Amino acid sequence: MAESAVSSGRAVTTGSGSSAEILKNFVGGAWVDAHATRFQDVHNPAHGTVIAKTPLSTAADLDGAVQAARKAFAGWRDTPPVTRARAMFRFKQQLEEHFEELARIVTTEHGKTLDESRGSVRRGIECVEVACGTPSLMMGYGLENIASGIDCNVIRQPVGVVAAIAPFNFPAMVPLWFLPFAVATGNTLIVKPSEQVPLSQRRMFQLLEKCDLPPGVVNLVNGGREVVEAICDHPEIRAVSFVGSTPVARAVYQRGTHAGKRVQALGGAKNYIVVMPDADLDRGMDAIVESFYGCAGERCLAGSVLVPVGEAYATARERMVAAVQALKVGDGTEPGVQMGPVISGSHRAKVASYIDKGLSEGAKLVVDGRKARVPDRGFFLGPTVFDEVAPSMAIGRDEIFGPVASITPVKTLAQAIEVMQSHPNANATSIFTQSGKSAREFARLATASMVGVNIGVAAPMAYFPFGGAKDSFFGDLKVHGRDAYEFYTDKKVIISRWF
C-alpha cells in the first residue's frame, strides 16, 4: 500500500502546520497531477481535522481521461467477456483482502460507524460478485426461421466511454454500483468521487491496479462542478450515472440527455415509515430507529417521517423517543458508538437550521439534538425528534439529510398513503404490520419504487434494481441488477439470410 499511496498523492502543509496530501487523478493507468488551481479540504468529520486535499480538476483533466478511455475501448470491448469477468474476480479478491482497511477509510473520511462502513463495503462487493456473472447476464437471444430461411439474433454490445458521478454519503459502495457492471460489459469508465470523500476511491483504484486491467479502462478524476458539467457535455462520453440531490440529479439528467447521452440520475428522498396498530415493535423498533439515524441520517434510504396509524401513535412515539435518547453519539471508530457526525460543519449548520424551522412552524420538539452530549470536536449533532409535524412544514417536506425525525400521526392507512403520495419524492418507504392485507395495499399504492414490509431500510440486493420514482429518479433504467446490463449495453439486432 505504501508504494501506491506515494504515487497517488503528494504531501503539503496545511495552515495549522499539519501535513495533508494533495490527491492525484488516475488516468491511462498512471497517477497524474491535476491541472487544478483550487483545492478542497477533506476532513475527518469526527475530529474536524484536514486529512487530504482534493484537487478541483478542470475540463481539460476530464478530457485527458476521456481520451485515455477512448483509446482503451476498442481493445477492451474485443476482450472476451469471460476474461473481463476474471478481472472482476481479481478485484473482488482484493476488496475482500482489504475489507477492514476500506471500512476504516470510509469511517475516517465520512464519519459513519465502523459497522455501518463494513455494511456499505460489503454491499459494494456484492455488486462486484454479480458482475462476475457477466458472461451469462450479458447474453442476447435469437430465433431461427422468423421467415423462410431467415434468422434473427440479438447481441449486447458495450456503449463506449461512460462516467459515474458519486455522492459523499457512501464513498465505497455507490461507485461500485457502476464500476463492475460498466467494465465487465466492455465499456471504459471515468469515476468522479465526491470531492468531500475521495480517499475510499483512491484506495480502490490502487487495488484495481493489481487486477490486470489495460491502461485507460478505469480512470479517476477528482473535482467539483466543473468536472460534472464537463462529463455532461463531453461528446465522447456515451452514458452517465449520477447519485446526489434532486436539483443536481435533474440538472445532470437534462444536460446529459440534451447532449445525447444515456443518463441515470438518482436524486433526493423523503421516506415514510408507516406503523400500523398491529405492528410488532418489540422486533421492529430497532430497525426503525436505525433507519432514521444510521449514517447520521445521511442516506437516500433513511427514514424521514414516522407515520403511526390510529392506536399505534402513543406507543410508537413513546418507544421511538426512548430509543433515540439512548443512542450513543461519537467517533465511529470507538466501540459502542451508534451514530457518528455529519459530513461537515456547514452541513451541521444546515441540519440545525431545520430544527429552528420546525420550532418556528409549530412542530413539537420532543428530542433536541442540539443539546445532546456529543464530543467537543468534530461535526456532531445529536439525534432529534419532532412530533405533530404537518406535511406542509419544511421539516415534513424538505430532504434534511441528517439525524432529524418527524412524527406525523394519521387515523387510517388510507391517510398514510395519501401523505406519501402527495410528496414529490418517492425513493423508498416501509410499513410495519402483521396484516397481509395492509401490507399488500401499501405496497400496491406506494409511489416509491423500493418498498419494505417490516424492513427499516428497503435496500435491494445487487441482483435487483435500485432507484426511486417521481423526483427521486431521472431516467429509465435503475442501477445494478438486470437494469445495469440494459444501461451499459446496446442491443444490436442481426437479421440474416444465406443463399
N, C-alpha and C positions, 0 to 999 in steps of 0.2 A: 504493500500500500504506500509506503513512504516514497518509493521511486515515482509512482504515478502522481502522488499528491504534489510533489515538487514540480512536475511537468505541467500541472493544470492550474497553477496559480502562483503569484509572487507576493511576498510579504511587504506590507507598508506599515508605517507608524501612524496610529490614529492621534487625534487631538489630545487624548488622555495619556498618551505615551505608550499605550499597549500596541501589540502587533496584530494586524489583520491582513488577510490575503486579498489581493485583487484577483478575482477569478478569471479564468480564460475560457474561450469558446473551444469546442471540439469540431473541427471542420476537415473533411477529407482524410480522416484517420490520424489527425495530429492536433495537439493542444496549441492554440494560437491566441495572441493578444487581440482584443477587440480594438476598433478604431474609436474608442469612447473618450469623450472629454468630461462626462459626468458619471458619477458612481452612486449607488445606493447602499447604505449600511444594512448589513444583515445582523440581526440581533439574536441573542439567546433571550427569549421573552421572559424566562423565569428569573433572569439576573439583570436584564436591561443592558447588557454589555454588547459591544460590537464584536462579532466573531469573523466577519468577512465583509468584502465589498463587492457588490455586483456591478460589472460594467454595463452601462446603458448603451448597448451596441447600436450601430447605425444601420440604415437601409443597405449600405454597401457591405457591411458584415453579413447581413442576411443574404444578399445576392451571392457573396462568395460561397456560402453554404449551399445555396440552390445550385450553383454551377458544379460543385463537388458532387451533389446528389444526382444531378442530371447526368454527369459523366459516368457515375457508377450504375445508373439504372439499367442500361442495355445488358450488361453482363449479369447483373443480379436477377433481372426478370427471366433470363435464359438459364439460370441455375435451377436444377430440378427442385421441385417443392420439397421432396424428402431431404435434400441437402440443406435447404433453408430451414426446415423444421429442426434439423440436427443442431443448427446454431442456436435455436431457442432451447433445445435440451441442455446445451452447454451453459446458456445464460441462466436457466433455472437452477442448475447445479451451483453456479457462482452465487446466486441470490440465497440459496439455502445455506451455503457455507459462510456467508457474511450476514445472515439473518439478524443476529443480535446487534451487530455493528450498525446495520442500516436502521434498525429500530431506534437505537440511541442517537443517531444523526437526526432522525425525524423529531425526536423529543427535544433535542438541543436547539434546532432551528425553528420549530413550531411551538413547542411548549406542552403538547398533549402528553398524557401519562405514558409510561413505557408499555403498559398493557394495551393501550389504545394504539400506540405506534406499531406494536407487534401485530395487532389485528389488521392494520392497514397494509403492512408489508406482506402479510400472508395473503390478503385479498389480491394484491398485485401479482404475487407469484402464481396464484390460481389462474390469472389471465394468461400468463406465460404457458402454464400447463395446457390450457385449452388450445392455444396457438400451436402447440406441438402436434396437434392433430390436423394441421392444415392439409396434408396430402389427401385426407378423406373429406374434410369440410369444404375444400375448395373445388371439389369435383363438380362437373357440369352434368348434363343429361342429354339424351337423344332418342330418336325414334327412326327406325328404318321404314321405307316404303310409305312416306307421308303422301306420296302419289306414286304411280307405277315407276319403279326404278329410281326413285328419288329418296335420299336420306336427309335427315336434319339432325344436327348436333349443336349443343350449346356448350361453350367453354368459357371459363372465367380467366380474365387476364388482368394484371395489375394496372392501375391507372397512371402511375408515374411518380413524380415527386409530390410528397404530401407533407403536411405540417401539423403539429399539435401544440396548442397553447394551454398551459396548465395553470391551475389556481394555487393559492398559498395553503389551503387547508389540508390537503393530502399530498405532501411533496413526493412521496414514493409511489403511492398507489395510482393516482389519476394518470400520470404519464404511461403507466403500464396498462391502462385501459386501451391504449392506442398502439404503442410501440411494437409489441409482439405480433399483433394482427397485421399491421401495416407491413412489417418487414417479412413475415413469413409468407405473405401473399405475393411478395415480389416487388413491392414498392421500395423507394428510398425515402428517408424520413429526416425532418428537421424538428427538433423539440425546443420550444421556448419555455423554460421553467418560470415560475413566478420569481420576480426579482427579490421577493422577500425571503424565499426559501430555496436557494439554488443548490445547497450542499448535498442533498439526497441524490439529485440527478447527476451532479458531478461524480459522486461515488459510483452510481450505476453505470455511467459511461466508462469509468475506469474498469469496471468488471466486464463491460461489453468488449473492451479491447482484447480480452482473453478468449473471445468466442469465435475467432477466425472469420469475422465479417470483413469483406473487402472495404478499403477506404472509400468513404463517401456514402455508404449505405445508411449509417446513422450519424447525425450531426446535432450539435447542441449550440444554440445561440442564446446567450443571456441578453436581457434587455427589458425594456418597458413598452410604452405606447408606440414609439417609432417602429419597433420591430413587428409589433402586432399589425400595424397598418401596412407595413411592407409585405407581410405574409398575405394579407387580404388582397393586395394589389398585384403581386408579382405574377406575370403571365405564365411562368413555367411551373408554378405550384398548382396542382390539379385538385387537391382536396384539403380541407381544413377542419380540424377538430378543436373545439373550444369548451372550456368549463369556467364559469365565473358568474358575475351578477347578471340579472336580466337586462339592464340597459346596455351593458357591453356585449352580451350574447346577441341581442337584437342588432346592434351595430355591426358586429363581426359577420353575422348572417347576411345582412343586407349588402354590406360592402363586398363580401366574398362572392356571393351569388351574382352580384352585379358584374363582377369580373369573370363570371363564367365557371366558378368553381363549385364542387360539391362542398356543402358545409353542414356539419352537425354542431349545434351550439347549445350547450346546457346552461340554463340560467338559474335564477333565484327560486326561493321557495317560501311558502308559509304553510307548514304541515300541521294538520289537525289530528289529534288523538282523541277518539271518542270512547267514553267509558259508559257501558250500559249498567243498569242496576244489578244484573246477574253476573257481572264480571268477577273473576277470581283474582282479587287484588293481593291475596297472600302470595300468589305466584307472579302476578303481573306488575306490581308496583315498582319493583327494582328495574324492570325493563323500561317502564315509563319514565322514571327519573333519569336513567342512563340516556334515554333518547333525547331528553331536553338538555342535559348538562354534560354528556360525553363530548370530548374535544372542546369543552367550554362553549358548546352551542354553535361552534364554527363548522358546520357541515350542512350540506344541502338536504340531508335526510333527517336533520334534527327535528324533534317535536317542537312546535312553536306555541300551539294553543291546545290546552286540555279542555275537552268539551264533555263534561259529565251530564248524563241524561237523567232527568227526574230524580228519583230517590238516591241515585249514585252520587249526587252532588256533595252532600255533607261528608260522607265517608272518604270519597276521593280527595276532596280538598284537605281534610284533616291529615290523611296519610301522606299526601304529596308534601305538605308543609313540614311534617315531622321528618320525612326522609331528606328533604332539602337542607334543613337545619343541621342534620347530622353529617353532611358531606364535608370531607376534609379537602381543603384547597391548599395547593402548594406546588413546589418544584416536582415535576412529573417523574424525575429520576428517583425520588425518595419513596421508600416503602409506605404503603397505606394511603398515599395521596390518590384522591378520586377525581379531582378536577384541577387542571393546570391553568396558566394565564391565558389571556387573549394574545393575539399576534403582535400588537404594537401599542405604544402609548396613545397614538391618535385613534386607534380603533377602540381602545378602552374608553376614551373620552366620548366617542360617538355612541357606544352602547350605554354609557352612563347618562347621556343626554336623553335617551329614550325613557329612562326611569323618571327624569324630570317631566317629560311629556306625559307619561302615564298619570302622574300625580296631578298635573295641570288639567287633564281631561276628565278627572273624576274617578279613575280606577282606584281600587283599594290595594295599597301596598302591604302585602302580608309578610314578605321576607325581603329586606333591603340589603342587597349585596354590597352596597357601598359601605355598610357598617360591619361587614363580616371580618373575622380575623384572618388576615392574609399576610404573606411575607412583606417586609418593608420595601424590598427592591423588586424589580420586575413589573410586568404589566398585568397585575392581578385585579380582578373584580369578582366578588363573591356571587353565588347563585341568588337570583331574585325571583320572586313570585308576586304577580298581580292577580287579584280576584275581581269579579264583576266587570270584566272587560267587554265592552261593546265592539262588534266587528268594525264599526266606523272609526274607532280610535286609532291613533298612529301605532300604538303597541299591538293592536289587534289586526292591523292592516299591513304594516311595513315588515320587510325582512330585516330583523335586527342583527342576526348572525352573531349572537352572543348569549350568555347564560341568563336570559330573561324569559320567564314563562308567563303566559296569560291563561287565566281560567275563565271560560265563557260558558256558564250553565245554560242548559235548554231543557224544555219539558219533554220533548219527544225525539225519536231517532230522525223523523222527517225534518224537524227543525235543525238538527245537527247537520244533516246532509245539505239542507238549504244554505246554512252558513258556509259550508265548504264550497258549494257550487258557486256562490256569489263572489268568491275571491278570484282575481285574475291568474294567480299562480296555481299550479296543480302538479306538484312534483311527487310527493309521497303522502300517504295517510294510513292510519291504523284504527282498528276497532278492537276493544276488549269486551268479550261477551262469551257466554256459554250457549247462546242461541244460534243454531244453524240458519234459521230464518233471518235473523237480524244481520248476521254476517253476510249472507248471500245478497240481501237487499243493499247493504252498504257497499259491497264490492261491485255490484252491478251498476250502481248510480254514482260511484265516486268519480270525480273529474280527474283525479291524479292517476298517473299510469303505473304507479307502484303502490300496491295495497297490501297492508299487513293485517292478519287476523290473529290477535293475541301475540303480536310481534311489535316490539318497540321501534325498531329501525328496519323498514321494509327494503332491505338492500338485496337485489337479486344476485345470485351466484354468477360466476364469469361466463357460464354457458347459457345464460338468459340475457335478454336485452335490458339495458339500464338507461332510463331517461324519463322525463316528465311530459307534460302536455300544457296546452294554453301558453301562458307567458313563461313557463319554466323550460320550454324546449323549442328550438327553432330548427327545422329540418324534417326529413322524412325517415331517416334510419337512426336508431339509437346506438349506443356504444356497446361493445363486446357482444358475446353470443353470436347467433347467426347473422344478426344485422351487421356485425363487423365485416363479414365476408361479402355482404352485399355492398357495403360502403366503399371498401378498398379494392373492389374488382369491377370490371366492366364485363357484362355478358355479351359474348360475340356469338351470333347465330350463323352456322355454316350449312347451307343447303347445297347438296351435291348430287350430280347425276353423271355416271360414267358410261360411255358408249363402248 
